[in-house]
Amino acid sequence: MQFFEARRSANLLELNSQLTRINNTLDIEKRCSDELSYMLMMTQPQ
């Protein structure tokens, strides 16, 4: 029983780590998108 609990805990830690990396990547992509949108807006004639 302890083996299964330890394995489950390790799996959860790995999944949480993967989720954190994905969220960080998404945040970076969002910032890049926002910056590109701003740059495009600034170059458009008014």
PDB file of N, H, CA, C and O in Angstrom:
ATOM      1  N   MET A   1       0.820  -1.196   0.000  1.00  0.00           N
ATOM      2  CA  MET A   1       0.000   0.000   0.000  1.00  0.00           C
ATOM      3  C   MET A   1       0.870   1.268   0.000  1.00  0.00           C
ATOM      4  O   MET A   1       0.577   2.230  -0.711  1.00  0.00           O
ATOM      5  N   GLN A   2       1.930   1.256   0.799  1.00  0.00           N
ATOM      6  H   GLN A   2       2.168   0.475   1.377  1.00  0.00           H
ATOM      7  CA  GLN A   2       2.810   2.426   0.851  1.00  0.00           C
ATOM      8  C   GLN A   2       3.474   2.677  -0.495  1.00  0.00           C
ATOM      9  O   GLN A   2       3.689   3.824  -0.886  1.00  0.00           O
ATOM     10  N   PHE A   3       3.797   1.601  -1.200  1.00  0.00           N
ATOM     11  H   PHE A   3       3.623   0.669  -0.882  1.00  0.00           H
ATOM     12  CA  PHE A   3       4.415   1.744  -2.518  1.00  0.00           C
ATOM     13  C   PHE A   3       3.488   2.494  -3.459  1.00  0.00           C
ATOM     14  O   PHE A   3       3.918   3.398  -4.175  1.00  0.00           O
ATOM     15  N   PHE A   4       2.212   2.117  -3.459  1.00  0.00           N
ATOM     16  H   PHE A   4       1.862   1.383  -2.877  1.00  0.00           H
ATOM     17  CA  PHE A   4       1.254   2.757  -4.362  1.00  0.00           C
ATOM     18  C   PHE A   4       1.035   4.220  -3.996  1.00  0.00           C
ATOM     19  O   PHE A   4       0.899   5.071  -4.876  1.00  0.00           O
ATOM     20  N   GLU A   5       1.001   4.511  -2.705  1.00  0.00           N
ATOM     21  H   GLU A   5       1.111   3.820  -1.990  1.00  0.00           H
ATOM     22  CA  GLU A   5       0.844   5.898  -2.269  1.00  0.00           C
ATOM     23  C   GLU A   5       2.071   6.723  -2.646  1.00  0.00           C
ATOM     24  O   GLU A   5       1.943   7.871  -3.069  1.00  0.00           O
ATOM     25  N   ALA A   6       3.244   6.146  -2.494  1.00  0.00           N
ATOM     26  H   ALA A   6       3.348   5.213  -2.150  1.00  0.00           H
ATOM     27  CA  ALA A   6       4.477   6.852  -2.859  1.00  0.00           C
ATOM     28  C   ALA A   6       4.522   7.087  -4.364  1.00  0.00           C
ATOM     29  O   ALA A   6       4.918   8.159  -4.822  1.00  0.00           O
ATOM     30  N   ARG A   7       4.113   6.076  -5.129  1.00  0.00           N
ATOM     31  H   ARG A   7       3.792   5.205  -4.757  1.00  0.00           H
ATOM     32  CA  ARG A   7       4.107   6.218  -6.589  1.00  0.00           C
ATOM     33  C   ARG A   7       3.088   7.270  -7.021  1.00  0.00           C
ATOM     34  O   ARG A   7       3.371   8.081  -7.903  1.00  0.00           O
ATOM     35  N   ARG A   8       1.908   7.260  -6.409  1.00  0.00           N
ATOM     36  H   ARG A   8       1.678   6.600  -5.693  1.00  0.00           H
ATOM     37  CA  ARG A   8       0.872   8.248  -6.722  1.00  0.00           C
ATOM     38  C   ARG A   8       1.370   9.652  -6.397  1.00  0.00           C
ATOM     39  O   ARG A   8       1.166  10.587  -7.172  1.00  0.00           O
ATOM     40  N   SER A   9       2.020   9.793  -5.255  1.00  0.00           N
ATOM     41  H   SER A   9       2.186   9.034  -4.625  1.00  0.00           H
ATOM     42  CA  SER A   9       2.552  11.093  -4.858  1.00  0.00           C
ATOM     43  C   SER A   9       3.614  11.568  -5.845  1.00  0.00           C
ATOM     44  O   SER A   9       3.641  12.742  -6.216  1.00  0.00           O
ATOM     45  N   ALA A  10       4.476  10.669  -6.264  1.00  0.00           N
ATOM     46  H   ALA A  10       4.455   9.715  -5.963  1.00  0.00           H
ATOM     47  CA  ALA A  10       5.516  11.027  -7.236  1.00  0.00           C
ATOM     48  C   ALA A  10       4.887  11.418  -8.567  1.00  0.00           C
ATOM     49  O   ALA A  10       5.334  12.368  -9.210  1.00  0.00           O
ATOM     50  N   ASN A  11       3.850  10.690  -8.984  1.00  0.00           N
ATOM     51  H   ASN A  11       3.487   9.918  -8.462  1.00  0.00           H
ATOM     52  CA  ASN A  11       3.160  11.022 -10.230  1.00  0.00           C
ATOM     53  C   ASN A  11       2.508  12.394 -10.142  1.00  0.00           C
ATOM     54  O   ASN A  11       2.566  13.175 -11.092  1.00  0.00           O
ATOM     55  N   LEU A  12       1.889  12.690  -9.008  1.00  0.00           N
ATOM     56  H   LEU A  12       1.842  12.057  -8.235  1.00  0.00           H
ATOM     57  CA  LEU A  12       1.260  14.000  -8.834  1.00  0.00           C
ATOM     58  C   LEU A  12       2.295  15.116  -8.861  1.00  0.00           C
ATOM     59  O   LEU A  12       2.061  16.172  -9.448  1.00  0.00           O
ATOM     60  N   LEU A  13       3.429  14.885  -8.230  1.00  0.00           N
ATOM     61  H   LEU A  13       3.620  14.027  -7.753  1.00  0.00           H
ATOM     62  CA  LEU A  13       4.492  15.889  -8.247  1.00  0.00           C
ATOM     63  C   LEU A  13       4.974  16.143  -9.669  1.00  0.00           C
ATOM     64  O   LEU A  13       5.197  17.289 -10.058  1.00  0.00           O
ATOM     65  N   GLU A  14       5.135  15.075 -10.443  1.00  0.00           N
ATOM     66  H   GLU A  14       4.954  14.144 -10.127  1.00  0.00           H
ATOM     67  CA  GLU A  14       5.585  15.220 -11.829  1.00  0.00           C
ATOM     68  C   GLU A  14       4.533  15.946 -12.663  1.00  0.00           C
ATOM     69  O   GLU A  14       4.869  16.823 -13.458  1.00  0.00           O
ATOM     70  N   LEU A  15       3.269  15.587 -12.487  1.00  0.00           N
ATOM     71  H   LEU A  15       2.995  14.874 -11.840  1.00  0.00           H
ATOM     72  CA  LEU A  15       2.204  16.260 -13.235  1.00  0.00           C
ATOM     73  C   LEU A  15       2.114  17.736 -12.860  1.00  0.00           C
ATOM     74  O   LEU A  15       1.920  18.584 -13.730  1.00  0.00           O
ATOM     75  N   ASN A  16       2.252  18.046 -11.589  1.00  0.00           N
ATOM     76  H   ASN A  16       2.410  17.357 -10.882  1.00  0.00           H
ATOM     77  CA  ASN A  16       2.234  19.446 -11.162  1.00  0.00           C
ATOM     78  C   ASN A  16       3.410  20.209 -11.743  1.00  0.00           C
ATOM     79  O   ASN A  16       3.274  21.371 -12.125  1.00  0.00           O
ATOM     80  N   SER A  17       4.555  19.563 -11.810  1.00  0.00           N
ATOM     81  H   SER A  17       4.665  18.619 -11.499  1.00  0.00           H
ATOM     82  CA  SER A  17       5.736  20.190 -12.400  1.00  0.00           C
ATOM     83  C   SER A  17       5.510  20.470 -13.881  1.00  0.00           C
ATOM     84  O   SER A  17       5.845  21.548 -14.373  1.00  0.00           O
ATOM     85  N   GLN A  18       4.944  19.500 -14.588  1.00  0.00           N
ATOM     86  H   GLN A  18       4.672  18.625 -14.189  1.00  0.00           H
ATOM     87  CA  GLN A  18       4.653  19.694 -16.011  1.00  0.00           C
ATOM     88  C   GLN A  18       3.644  20.819 -16.211  1.00  0.00           C
ATOM     89  O   GLN A  18       3.801  21.647 -17.108  1.00  0.00           O
ATOM     90  N   LEU A  19       2.617  20.847 -15.380  1.00  0.00           N
ATOM     91  H   LEU A  19       2.489  20.174 -14.652  1.00  0.00           H
ATOM     92  CA  LEU A  19       1.601  21.891 -15.484  1.00  0.00           C
ATOM     93  C   LEU A  19       2.202  23.270 -15.231  1.00  0.00           C
ATOM     94  O   LEU A  19       1.860  24.232 -15.919  1.00  0.00           O
ATOM     95  N   THR A  20       3.084  23.370 -14.262  1.00  0.00           N
ATOM     96  H   THR A  20       3.362  22.589 -13.704  1.00  0.00           H
ATOM     97  CA  THR A  20       3.748  24.640 -13.975  1.00  0.00           C
ATOM     98  C   THR A  20       4.569  25.099 -15.172  1.00  0.00           C
ATOM     99  O   THR A  20       4.530  26.274 -15.537  1.00  0.00           O
ATOM    100  N   ARG A  21       5.317  24.175 -15.790  1.00  0.00           N
ATOM    101  H   ARG A  21       5.349  23.221 -15.493  1.00  0.00           H
ATOM    102  CA  ARG A  21       6.115  24.532 -16.969  1.00  0.00           C
ATOM    103  C   ARG A  21       5.218  24.982 -18.120  1.00  0.00           C
ATOM    104  O   ARG A  21       5.534  25.953 -18.807  1.00  0.00           O
ATOM    105  N   ILE A  22       4.111  24.288 -18.331  1.00  0.00           N
ATOM    106  H   ILE A  22       3.855  23.499 -17.773  1.00  0.00           H
ATOM    107  CA  ILE A  22       3.187  24.662 -19.407  1.00  0.00           C
ATOM    108  C   ILE A  22       2.588  26.034 -19.137  1.00  0.00           C
ATOM    109  O   ILE A  22       2.506  26.865 -20.042  1.00  0.00           O
ATOM    110  N   ASN A  23       2.171  26.278 -17.903  1.00  0.00           N
ATOM    111  H   ASN A  23       2.238  25.603 -17.168  1.00  0.00           H
ATOM    112  CA  ASN A  23       1.611  27.589 -17.560  1.00  0.00           C
ATOM    113  C   ASN A  23       2.636  28.697 -17.739  1.00  0.00           C
ATOM    114  O   ASN A  23       2.300  29.779 -18.220  1.00  0.00           O
ATOM    115  N   ASN A  24       3.872  28.444 -17.360  1.00  0.00           N
ATOM    116  H   ASN A  24       4.145  27.565 -16.968  1.00  0.00           H
ATOM    117  CA  ASN A  24       4.925  29.445 -17.543  1.00  0.00           C
ATOM    118  C   ASN A  24       5.148  29.732 -19.022  1.00  0.00           C
ATOM    119  O   ASN A  24       5.316  30.886 -19.415  1.00  0.00           O
ATOM    120  N   THR A  25       5.149  28.689 -19.835  1.00  0.00           N
ATOM    121  H   THR A  25       5.012  27.752 -19.515  1.00  0.00           H
ATOM    122  CA  THR A  25       5.308  28.867 -21.282  1.00  0.00           C
ATOM    123  C   THR A  25       4.149  29.666 -21.855  1.00  0.00           C
ATOM    124  O   THR A  25       4.355  30.557 -22.679  1.00  0.00           O
ATOM    125  N   LEU A  26       2.941  29.356 -21.425  1.00  0.00           N
ATOM    126  H   LEU A  26       2.774  28.632 -20.755  1.00  0.00           H
ATOM    127  CA  LEU A  26       1.772  30.100 -21.901  1.00  0.00           C
ATOM    128  C   LEU A  26       1.842  31.572 -21.497  1.00  0.00           C
ATOM    129  O   LEU A  26       1.484  32.450 -22.282  1.00  0.00           O
ATOM    130  N   ASP A  27       2.299  31.841 -20.285  1.00  0.00           N
ATOM    131  H   ASP A  27       2.589  31.128 -19.648  1.00  0.00           H
ATOM    132  CA  ASP A  27       2.448  33.232 -19.841  1.00  0.00           C
ATOM    133  C   ASP A  27       3.448  33.979 -20.720  1.00  0.00           C
ATOM    134  O   ASP A  27       3.210  35.125 -21.101  1.00  0.00           O
ATOM    135  N   ILE A  28       4.559  33.333 -21.040  1.00  0.00           N
ATOM    136  H   ILE A  28       4.752  32.401 -20.731  1.00  0.00           H
ATOM    137  CA  ILE A  28       5.567  33.956 -21.900  1.00  0.00           C
ATOM    138  C   ILE A  28       4.984  34.227 -23.279  1.00  0.00           C
ATOM    139  O   ILE A  28       5.168  35.312 -23.830  1.00  0.00           O
ATOM    140  N   GLU A  29       4.283  33.246 -23.839  1.00  0.00           N
ATOM    141  H   GLU A  29       4.134  32.364 -23.392  1.00  0.00           H
ATOM    142  CA  GLU A  29       3.671  33.420 -25.161  1.00  0.00           C
ATOM    143  C   GLU A  29       2.640  34.545 -25.143  1.00  0.00           C
ATOM    144  O   GLU A  29       2.542  35.310 -26.102  1.00  0.00           O
ATOM    145  N   LYS A  30       1.879  34.650 -24.070  1.00  0.00           N
ATOM    146  H   LYS A  30       1.959  34.028 -23.291  1.00  0.00           H
ATOM    147  CA  LYS A  30       0.878  35.721 -23.966  1.00  0.00           C
ATOM    148  C   LYS A  30       1.555  37.083 -23.931  1.00  0.00           C
ATOM    149  O   LYS A  30       1.103  38.018 -24.591  1.00  0.00           O
ATOM    150  N   ARG A  31       2.635  37.203 -23.166  1.00  0.00           N
ATOM    151  H   ARG A  31       3.003  36.443 -22.629  1.00  0.00           H
ATOM    152  CA  ARG A  31       3.357  38.478 -23.112  1.00  0.00           C
ATOM    153  C   ARG A  31       3.920  38.843 -24.477  1.00  0.00           C
ATOM    154  O   ARG A  31       3.859  40.002 -24.887  1.00  0.00           O
ATOM    155  N   CYS A  32       4.465  37.865 -25.178  1.00  0.00           N
ATOM    156  H   CYS A  32       4.515  36.923 -24.845  1.00  0.00           H
ATOM    157  CA  CYS A  32       4.990  38.123 -26.530  1.00  0.00           C
ATOM    158  C   CYS A  32       3.871  38.572 -27.458  1.00  0.00           C
ATOM    159  O   CYS A  32       4.043  39.516 -28.229  1.00  0.00           O
ATOM    160  N   SER A  33       2.740  37.907 -27.388  1.00  0.00           N
ATOM    161  H   SER A  33       2.601  37.140 -26.762  1.00  0.00           H
ATOM    162  CA  SER A  33       1.596  38.272 -28.220  1.00  0.00           C
ATOM    163  C   SER A  33       1.122  39.685 -27.900  1.00  0.00           C
ATOM    164  O   SER A  33       0.837  40.470 -28.804  1.00  0.00           O
ATOM    165  N   ASP A  34       1.040  40.003 -26.621  1.00  0.00           N
ATOM    166  H   ASP A  34       1.272  39.366 -25.887  1.00  0.00           H
ATOM    167  CA  ASP A  34       0.618  41.347 -26.219  1.00  0.00           C
ATOM    168  C   ASP A  34       1.591  42.403 -26.735  1.00  0.00           C
ATOM    169  O   ASP A  34       1.176  43.457 -27.218  1.00  0.00           O
ATOM    170  N   GLU A  35       2.869  42.117 -26.632  1.00  0.00           N
ATOM    171  H   GLU A  35       3.206  41.261 -26.240  1.00  0.00           H
ATOM    172  CA  GLU A  35       3.874  43.072 -27.096  1.00  0.00           C
ATOM    173  C   GLU A  35       3.802  43.254 -28.613  1.00  0.00           C
ATOM    174  O   GLU A  35       3.892  44.377 -29.109  1.00  0.00           O
ATOM    175  N   LEU A  36       3.641  42.151 -29.348  1.00  0.00           N
ATOM    176  H   LEU A  36       3.569  41.239 -28.945  1.00  0.00           H
ATOM    177  CA  LEU A  36       3.514  42.257 -30.802  1.00  0.00           C
ATOM    178  C   LEU A  36       2.256  43.032 -31.193  1.00  0.00           C
ATOM    179  O   LEU A  36       2.281  43.834 -32.126  1.00  0.00           O
ATOM    180  N   SER A  37       1.169  42.792 -30.486  1.00  0.00           N
ATOM    181  H   SER A  37       1.148  42.140 -29.728  1.00  0.00           H
ATOM    182  CA  SER A  37      -0.073  43.526 -30.768  1.00  0.00           C
ATOM    183  C   SER A  37       0.116  45.020 -30.520  1.00  0.00           C
ATOM    184  O   SER A  37      -0.358  45.855 -31.290  1.00  0.00           O
ATOM    185  N   TYR A  38       0.809  45.339 -29.446  1.00  0.00           N
ATOM    186  H   TYR A  38       1.194  44.661 -28.820  1.00  0.00           H
ATOM    187  CA  TYR A  38       1.072  46.743 -29.140  1.00  0.00           C
ATOM    188  C   TYR A  38       1.944  47.377 -30.223  1.00  0.00           C
ATOM    189  O   TYR A  38       1.680  48.494 -30.668  1.00  0.00           O
ATOM    190  N   MET A  39       2.981  46.658 -30.641  1.00  0.00           N
ATOM    191  H   MET A  39       3.196  45.751 -30.280  1.00  0.00           H
ATOM    192  CA  MET A  39       3.866  47.187 -31.682  1.00  0.00           C
ATOM    193  C   MET A  39       3.100  47.393 -32.988  1.00  0.00           C
ATOM    194  O   MET A  39       3.305  48.396 -33.672  1.00  0.00           O
ATOM    195  N   LEU A  40       2.241  46.474 -33.330  1.00  0.00           N
ATOM    196  H   LEU A  40       2.074  45.660 -32.774  1.00  0.00           H
ATOM    197  CA  LEU A  40       1.433  46.607 -34.538  1.00  0.00           C
ATOM    198  C   LEU A  40       0.512  47.818 -34.432  1.00  0.00           C
ATOM    199  O   LEU A  40       0.373  48.590 -35.380  1.00  0.00           O
ATOM    200  N   MET A  41      -0.106  47.973 -33.282  1.00  0.00           N
ATOM    201  H   MET A  41       0.007  47.346 -32.512  1.00  0.00           H
ATOM    202  CA  MET A  41      -1.006  49.098 -33.069  1.00  0.00           C
ATOM    203  C   MET A  41      -0.252  50.432 -33.207  1.00  0.00           C
ATOM    204  O   MET A  41      -0.784  51.395 -33.758  1.00  0.00           O
ATOM    205  N   MET A  42       0.977  50.477 -32.707  1.00  0.00           N
ATOM    206  H   MET A  42       1.409  49.694 -32.259  1.00  0.00           H
ATOM    207  CA  MET A  42       1.753  51.715 -32.748  1.00  0.00           C
ATOM    208  C   MET A  42       2.215  52.058 -34.164  1.00  0.00           C
ATOM    209  O   MET A  42       2.510  53.218 -34.452  1.00  0.00           O
ATOM    210  N   THR A  43       2.281  51.073 -35.042  1.00  0.00           N
ATOM    211  H   THR A  43       2.041  50.131 -34.809  1.00  0.00           H
ATOM    212  CA  THR A  43       2.735  51.341 -36.407  1.00  0.00           C
ATOM    213  C   THR A  43       1.578  51.624 -37.366  1.00  0.00           C
ATOM    214  O   THR A  43       1.804  51.999 -38.517  1.00  0.00           O
ATOM    215  N   GLN A  44       0.354  51.448 -36.902  1.00  0.00           N
ATOM    216  H   GLN A  44       0.170  51.144 -35.968  1.00  0.00           H
ATOM    217  CA  GLN A  44      -0.810  51.695 -37.758  1.00  0.00           C
ATOM    218  C   GLN A  44      -1.067  53.200 -37.857  1.00  0.00           C
ATOM    219  O   GLN A  44      -1.025  53.907 -36.850  1.00  0.00           O
ATOM    220  N   PRO A  45      -1.331  53.686 -39.065  1.00  0.00           N
ATOM    221  CA  PRO A  45      -1.685  55.110 -39.181  1.00  0.00           C
ATOM    222  C   PRO A  45      -3.038  55.365 -38.522  1.00  0.00           C
ATOM    223  O   PRO A  45      -3.929  54.516 -38.523  1.00  0.00           O
ATOM    224  N   GLN A  46      -3.154  56.552 -37.968  1.00  0.00           N
ATOM    225  H   GLN A  46      -2.430  57.242 -37.967  1.00  0.00           H
ATOM    226  CA  GLN A  46      -4.411  56.873 -37.273  1.00  0.00           C
ATOM    227  C   GLN A  46      -5.305  57.748 -38.079  1.00  0.00           C
ATOM    228  O   GLN A  46      -6.394  58.102 -37.628  1.00  0.00           O
TER     229      GLN A  46
END
